[in-house]
Amino acid sequence: MEENKKTNIKKAIIGILAGIICGLFGTGGGMILVPSFIYMLKIETKKARATSLCCMLVMVIASSFFYYKNNYINWKAGILCALGGIAGGYIGAIILKKIPDYILKILFTIFIIYYSYRMIFIL
């Protein structure tokens, strides 16, 4: 019983951190959730990504409400990107089934390193 309580506390802390990141940076909470699910909660890589998306939906709705109230949303860009995101999300989910976990880890790491570099050195 004690182990289950510790795991639930870990999950809540992961959620709080991801929610803060999501609120600050948009949907960057996935960068917290996916590695946390894989390495801290020992969730299989593909399930970690899918679970992350499920969590992100709730965080995005909460953050979007704040952004909407403060008139921060560019509706035209948002709607057009959302339409593209529907197609891209579907295609990505299909591709996810076909790619081995170790390739996903490598691609995710390259993605994070590349955009970290761009954010730091290319203003």
C-alpha positions in Angstrom: 0.0 0.0 0.0 2.8 2.4 0.9 4.5 1.9 -2.6 1.2 2.8 -4.3 1.0 6.0 -2.3 4.5 7.0 -3.3 3.8 6.3 -6.9 0.6 8.4 -6.8 2.6 11.3 -5.2 5.2 10.9 -8.0 2.5 11.1 -10.6 1.0 14.2 -9.0 4.4 16.0 -8.9 5.0 15.0 -12.5 1.6 16.5 -13.4 2.2 19.7 -11.5 5.6 20.2 -13.2 4.2 19.4 -16.6 1.2 21.8 -16.0 3.5 24.6 -15.1 5.7 24.0 -18.2 2.5 23.9 -20.3 1.2 27.1 -18.9 4.6 28.9 -19.3 5.6 27.6 -22.7 2.5 26.3 -24.4 2.4 22.5 -24.7 6.0 21.9 -23.6 4.7 19.8 -20.8 5.3 16.7 -23.0 9.0 17.3 -22.5 8.4 16.6 -18.8 5.8 13.9 -19.1 7.3 11.6 -21.7 10.7 11.2 -20.0 9.1 11.0 -16.5 6.7 8.3 -17.6 9.5 6.3 -19.2 12.2 6.7 -16.6 10.4 7.4 -13.3 7.2 5.4 -13.7 8.6 2.7 -16.0 5.9 3.1 -18.6 6.7 1.6 -22.0 7.8 4.3 -24.5 4.8 4.2 -26.9 2.4 4.1 -24.0 4.3 7.0 -22.4 3.7 9.2 -25.5 0.0 8.3 -25.7 -0.5 8.9 -22.0 1.3 12.2 -22.3 -1.1 13.3 -25.0 -4.1 12.4 -22.8 -2.6 14.5 -20.0 -1.8 17.4 -22.3 -5.3 17.7 -23.5 -6.5 18.6 -20.0 -3.5 21.0 -19.4 -4.0 22.7 -22.8 -7.7 23.3 -22.1 -6.8 24.9 -18.7 -4.0 27.1 -20.1 -6.1 28.0 -23.1 -8.9 29.4 -20.9 -6.3 31.8 -19.3 -4.9 32.8 -22.7 -8.5 33.4 -24.0 -9.4 35.6 -21.1 -6.3 37.7 -21.7 -6.9 37.9 -25.4 -3.6 36.2 -26.3 -5.0 33.8 -28.9 -4.4 34.5 -32.6 -7.6 32.7 -33.8 -6.8 32.5 -37.5 -3.3 31.0 -36.9 -4.6 28.7 -34.2 -7.5 27.3 -36.2 -5.4 26.7 -39.3 -2.6 25.0 -37.2 -5.2 22.9 -35.4 -6.6 21.6 -38.6 -3.1 20.7 -39.8 -2.4 19.2 -36.3 -5.4 16.9 -36.7 -3.9 15.4 -39.8 -0.4 15.4 -38.5 -1.5 13.8 -35.2 -3.2 11.0 -37.1 -0.2 10.4 -39.4 2.2 10.5 -36.4 0.1 8.0 -34.5 0.2 5.6 -37.5 4.0 6.1 -37.8 4.4 5.6 -34.1 3.1 2.0 -34.4 5.8 1.2 -36.9 8.9 2.7 -35.3 11.0 0.8 -32.7 11.2 2.4 -29.3 15.0 3.1 -29.5 14.5 5.1 -32.7 11.8 7.1 -31.0 14.1 7.9 -28.1 16.9 9.0 -30.5 14.5 11.2 -32.6 13.0 12.8 -29.4 16.6 13.5 -28.1 17.6 15.0 -31.4 14.5 17.2 -31.5 15.1 18.5 -27.9 18.8 19.2 -28.5 18.1 20.9 -31.9 15.5 23.3 -30.5 17.4 23.9 -27.3 20.4 25.0 -29.4 18.1 27.2 -31.6 16.5 28.8 -28.5 19.9 29.6 -26.9 22.0 30.6 -29.9 19.6 31.7 -32.6 17.5 34.5 -31.3 
